[in-house]
Amino acid sequence: MPSSNNISTFFEGLKVLDLSSILAGPQVGSFFAELGAQVIKIENAKTYGDATRQWRLEEEKGSDTVSSYYASANYNKESIFLDLSDTSHYQKLLELVKEADILISNFQPHISAKLKVDYPTLSKHNDQLIYAQLYAYAAEDTRPGYDLVMQAETGFMSMNGYPNGDPAKMPVAMIDLMAAHQLKEAILIALIKRTHDAAGSLVEVSLYQSAIASLANQASNYLMAGHIPKKLGSLHPNIAPYGDIYTSKDDVTFILAVGSNVQFNKLGKTLSCERLLSSTFRTNSDRLTNRSTLNELLQSKFSLRQYQEISGLLVKNNIPFCRVLSLDRVFTERLAKDMILDHVIEGDPVKSVSQIAFTIN
C-alpha cells in the first residue's frame, strides 16, 4: 500500500507542527507526513524529547539507535528541540506557527497557557491555523491521560480477558489510536471548512469520549437491553460460533467466525452433521443459548480431522475461520508486508507500519 499509494503527495505544501508526544498525537502527524505534508515535530529540549525515545524493549537495551516505539509514530518528521520557556526558542516557534496550517498539541490547557502555546495566543499570529487539541477527559479536567487508564475507566478492561481471570488491557494502546482517528477526521473537516471561510479552527478531541464512541454494539447492548458485558475471552456476546476456539486432530488451534444462518447451515453440511442442522441450533439466538452444547459437538467433529483437511473444507465452502497467528507469521503475508514503511530517523534506519490503509482513484 505505501509504495504504490497514489495519494502520497496529496498534502504537499501543507505544513504541520506536531507539539504532541507519546502516541495519539504523533500518529496524526505521521498520517499527514505519509500524505506528503511537511511535519515538524517540536520536542522538549529540557527532557530530551518525546518520552517514547526511552521506551525500549529488552531487546533494544544498550542500543543508541531510535527506539522502535518512537519510530512507530514519527514517520518522516523533522524534529526540532526547543525550550519554550526560553524567549529565543519561543520566538522560533512563533515563526513556525505563522507559516503552519495545522498544529497538534496534547498539552494540558493550563500548561499550554503557561507556555503561551494555547489556541487564543497562537491564533493571533495565524488566523488560518487549525489547532488540534487532544484532551484526556475534557478541557477543564486536569487529570493526565493514559491509555491504560482509559481502557479501565471506559469499560474495555471489564470486558477483556477470560471468565474467572483478571481484567486485561488490549495489547496496543487502542484508545490512543482511536482518538488519533477522531482527530484526523476532525482536522480534515476543518481543512474543508477553511476552503469555505478562509478561517482557522480549534479542533478538540477527548481520549475518554473517543473510547466511549468506540464501544459500538457493547454500548447498545447495555443501553437498550441492560446487558452488562462480562469477560468472554474471544467469544462474541451476540453471535455463535464466533470467536469460539477449536483444536484439530493434529493439535492445531483455530477459530470460527460464523456470522449468519446461511454460513452456519453450510458448516453443518460441510461437516455432514445432521444434529447441527436441528432446531436446537436453527437461529443465532438458539446457538447462543446452547453455546456449550454446540461447541462440544463441533469439537467432537473437528477432533476427527487433521487441520489441513478442515482448512480445505472450510475454504471450499466459504466459511470464515482462521488460525491465531503471531506477528512473525503475520508479516510473511503480502498484505501485511505491503504496509511496512522503511524510513530513516536521525540517521537510523527504522521500520514502522503505514497509517494509510486506503487508496483513492
N, C-alpha and C positions, 0 to 999 in steps of 0.2 A: 504493500500500500504506500509507504512513504516514498519509495524510489520512483513510482510511476504516477503519483497523485498529481492531477493536472491543476490543482488549486494551490500548489506550494508557493506561488508568488502572488497570491491574491491580495495580500495586505502589504505588498511592497510600498514603501513610503510612509507607512503608519509607524508612529513612534510610541513605545510603551515604556513607562518607568515602573519597575517592579520593586516596591519597597517592602514586599511581604517576605515571610520566611516560613520554613518547615515545608508543608506540602500543598495545602489547598490553594493559596495564592500563587505560589511558584508554578503549579500546574497550569494555571490560567495564563501566566506569562509564557510558558513553554508552548501552549496551544497557539498563541499568536506568533511566536517565533517560527513554528513549523509552517505557518501560512505566509511567511515572508516578511513579517514586521521586524523592525529593529527594536530589540528588547534590551534595555539597560537595567541591570539588577543593582540596586543600591544596598550595600551591606554595611553593617555597623563596624567601623574601624576599631572601636573600643573592645569589642567582644570577638574579634577575629572572624566576623562574618556570620552567615547563617549557621544556626546550631547543628544542622544536619551534616555540615562538614566534618563534625566529630563523631557522628553516629556510625561507627564502623562495626562490621561483623567481626567475629573471632578470626575469620579467615583473612580479614583486612588489617589486623593489628600489626603495628610495626611498619606499615606502609606509609609513605609520604605522598601518595597519589590522592586524587579526589575520591571521596567516599562514594560507594555505589548508591547510597540513599540520596546524596546531593545530586548525583548525575541523573537520577530518575526524574527530577523535577526542574532541571535547569538547562534545557536544550538551547544551544546556540544563543546564549545571552552574553552580553559584555558586562562584567562585574566591576563596579567602582566602589571602593571602600571610603566611606565618609563618616566623620564625626559631626553629627548635625548640631551639636552644642557649640561647635567651632564656627565663628562667623564666616570665615572664608569658605569653609566646606558647605555651609548653608547657602551661601551665595551661589556656589557652583550648582547646588541642587535647583535653586530658583531659575538659573539659566536653562537647565534641562527641562524644567516644568514649562517654561514659556514656549518650548518647541514640541511638547508632548501632546499626543492625542488621548492617551489613557494613562492613568496612574492606579496601581494596585497597592492596597495597604491592608495589613491586618493589625496595625497598632490599635490599642485600646484608645477610645476617644480622648481621655484625659492626657494620655501620652502624646497623641497627635497634636493636641492643643498646646501642650508644653513645648514641644519641638517646633511648633508653627508649621506643621505639615498637614493640618486639617483642611477639609474642603473649603470652608469660608475664607481661610487665608490664601490657599493656593489658587483658588478660582479668581481672585483679584488679579493675579499675574497671567491668567489664561482663561478667558471666559468661555472657551470652547472645550475645556478639559473635561473628560469623562473620568470621574473619580470613583473608583470601585473599592468599596469598603467591606471587609469581612468582619463580622462580629462573632463572638461566641454565642451569646444569647440575644442581647438587644443593646442598643447604644448606651442606655443608662445603667446597664449591668456590668460591673467591673470584674466579675469572675473571669479567670482565664479560660480559654477554650482548648480542650484536649480531646482528640478523637475517642480515646478510651472512655472518658467521662461521658461524652455524648452517646456512645453506644450503650452505656449503662443507663443513663437518665432518660433516654427516649424509647426504651423497651427492647432494643435489639438483643441485648445480652440475656434478658429474661427468656427469650425465645430460642436462643442459640446454645447448642450443647445436647447432651443425651439425657433422657429421663433418669432421675436419681443421681445425676452428675452435677458438677458445678456449672454455673453460667459461664459462657465462653464469649470472647470477643471474636470478631471476624479477623482473619489473618492479614488483611491490609487495612489501612486507615480509611475505611469505606465512607464514613461521614465526611471526612475532608474531601474525598473525591466527588461525592455527590454535591457538596457545597461548591466545589470548583465548577461543576457543570452548571449549577444555578447561576454562578457569577458570569461564566462565559455567555450564557443565554441573555442575561441582563445587559451585559456590555454590548452585545450585538444589536439588541433592541435600541440601546442608547445611541449607537452609531447610526442606525436608521433614522432615529428621531433627529439627530444632528443634521442630517441631509435636508430635513424639512424646515427646521427653525434656526440652524447655524448656532445653536447654543449647547453648552456642556450640560452634564448631568451629574448628580450624586446618585450612585448605584449602591445599594446596601443589601447584603446577604448575611443571614444568620446560620451558623452551623447547626444550631438546635432546630430551627424551622426547616432547614434542608433535610435533616434526619426525619422529622415528622412527615414532611412531604413524601418521603420515600417508603413509608410504612405500607402504602398501597392497600392490597387486599387484607393484610393483617389489621390495618386500622378499620376498614369497613366491616370486617368480621366482628370486631368489638363494637363499633358504633351502631351497627344495625342488628346484631344478634346477641350482644352482650358476651361474646366469646372472648375469654382471656387466653391467648395462646400460651402453650407450655412448650418445654423443650422436647423436640421430636427427632433430634438428630438430623438426618437428611430427608425425613418424611415430609410430605406436603399436607397441610391441615385440611385442604379442600378436595384433594384428588388422590385416588389409589388405583393401581400401584404406581406411585410417582415418587422417586427417591428411595424406594424400598430396595434393600440390598440383598443380593443372592450370590451363591457360590456354585460353580460348575463342578463336575466330577473330578477335574484336574486342578481343583482349588484356585480357580481364577475368580476374583470378586468383581461383580458388575452391578449396575443399577438399571431399573426400568423407569421410563418417563412416559407412561401411557396416559394420554390426556383426554381421550374420548371413548365413547361406547364402541365406535367403529374400530378403533385401534385395539380395544380390549377383545372384541369378538375375533379379530384377526389373530390375536395372541392365543386365544382358546383353540382356534382351528389349527394354528401353526403347531401347537403342542399336542394336537389330537386328543384334547381333554374335554369330554362332554360335560364334566362337572363344572368347568369354568364357564360354560355357556348356560348353566342352570339359572333359575330365578334367584338363587342365593346371591349371585354376583351380577345381576342384569343391569342395574344402574350404578352410577358413581356413588350415590348415597348408600346403596346396598354394599358396595365394596368397602366404603369407609366403615360402615357398621361391622362388617365381617372381615376386617383387615387381617387380623391374626390368622384366621382360618384360611383366607386367601393366600397369605404368604407361606403358610405351611404347605399348601397344595402346590404352589408354584415352585417352592424349593425342592419338593419331592420330585418334580418333573425335571428341573434343571440338574439335580444331582445325578441323574442318569446319563447326562450328555457331557462330552468334552466342550470346552469353551469355543473352539473353532467351529464345531457343529452348530452350537447355539447362535453364535455370531452370524453364521451363514444364513440360518433360518430367519433370524430377526431382520437382517438386512434385506433379504429377498422379499419379505412381506411388509417392509417399510414400517417396522415397529420401533419406536425410539428407545435406545438403550446406549450404554457406554461403559467402558472401564473407567476407574478413577485413576487419572494419570498424575504423576509428579512432574515438576517443571522440566526435568531433564528429558522427559518424554514429550511434553507439550511442545518444546522448542525444536523438535525434529519435524513438526508438521509445517507444511508450506505456508498456510495461512498465518501461523504464528511467526514464522521466520520473516515473512513479509512485513511484519510490524516492528522489526528490530531497527533501531537507529544507531548507527556508528558515528560518533562525533568526537570532538576534542574539547576539553575544558582545561584551560590554563596549561596547555601543552601535553596533557594526559589524554591518551585515547580511552574513551569510555563507551558504554553501551546503555541504552535505555529502550523503552517501548514508546511507540508513537502515540500522541494524543489524538491523531486523526484516524478515525475508523470509518470514514465515508469518502465518497467521490461525488463530484458534480460534473455532469457532462452537458 
